[in-house]
């Protein structure tokens, strides 16, 4: 653990930060939420511009599948080192380095001239954005106690919804006024504004007294080879592998689905997509509030986490009903409910990583989980492009999405029958 990431004096346990003023924790949480929002603006813009870009560059469904899966493939490879990078370099400089890198790449999309150019840039974007999740979860594990983490992670996940809410509202006016290249330049530049906030936050946070000379300068977390022997790691990684494909599928293919089925386009996407991801934001917060209240009322950590996961898993099973409705507003409600449940589920999977592992391992464990989640995302994005070019039907993918969360919860329960916080002696 780097010097700048060490617990604040007076804190209780490796996860608790009760010794730090409340405003400090929430200041850093606001930065996490905004970074996540910017991250997802940079991801979602390609899906929103798909109809325009496929006309301009003569893309097929397979071409678009390759473009978006290039992002996933590079993220998979980058996640092998992203968590390690954040654990090794530390939050103070590792996080802003990542934000600056992905923002520069996002702006560079404006110079793309071909499918191959977009594939290359999406690959770079996936590689640079891979540090966001381990950096954000590590920041929360550092500043928030076990009781507060699920709520903080819920707020973190709202950022991944704020991005898709903001993107369809701001991108069409920019494209109409200045063209699609300006949209990449303007949205990509948001990350550089974030850097000022991050360094300002570190400038005003409470000072920490020097550590005793006998305290080791650095504490390295376990290596991957050690962590991958843990059932707890595979519970997180397996759940992400099974359920993250749902999020990636809807993030990159939902605008196309709405375009094909309901005729929506760049001019009419805005409000429906914003409504869907607004509902998803409610799910992210609800996924944090529910276990926090259960814990406050005396429930065990195991009951709080798994009850919330079960409720979310059941809610997603309604997703295939989207094929039975004629109005796109009913489809908005169904998909919004499913994404709300996904975010609630994801919030608690991240919370499991923070519950079960010490600070110096959280970034790496979350990086492993995100790697497997992106592997699943890569598979579903490529499969969707192939499926649509072959049969033109979305229903097999929606059927998978409906069942994924119950399967993931069964895996979690099999590998971690009882969730116990690591400081309380959880076993491997």
Secondary structure, 3 states (H helix, E strand, C coil): CCHHHCCCCCCCCCCCCCCCCHHHHHHHHHHHHHHHHHHHHHHHHHHHCHHHHHHHHCCCHHHHHHHHHHHHHHHHHHHHHHHHHHHHHCHHHHHHHHHHHHHHHHHHHHHCCCHHHHHHHHHHHHHHHCHHHHHHHHHHHHHCCHHHHHHHHHHHHHHHHHHHHHHHHHHHHHHHHHCHHHHHHHHHCHHHHHHHHHHHHHHHCCCCCCCCCCCCCCCCCCCHHHHCCCHHHHHHHHHHHHHHHHHHHHHHHHHHHHHHHHCCCCCCHHHHHHHHHHHHHHHHHHHHHHHHHHHHCCCCHHHHHHHHHHHHHHHHCCHHHHHHCCCHHHHHHHHHHHHHHHHHHHHHHHHHHHHHCCHHHHHHHHHHHHHHHHHHHHHHHHHHHHHHHHCCCCHHHHHHHHHHHHHHHHHHHHHCCCCCCHHHCCCC
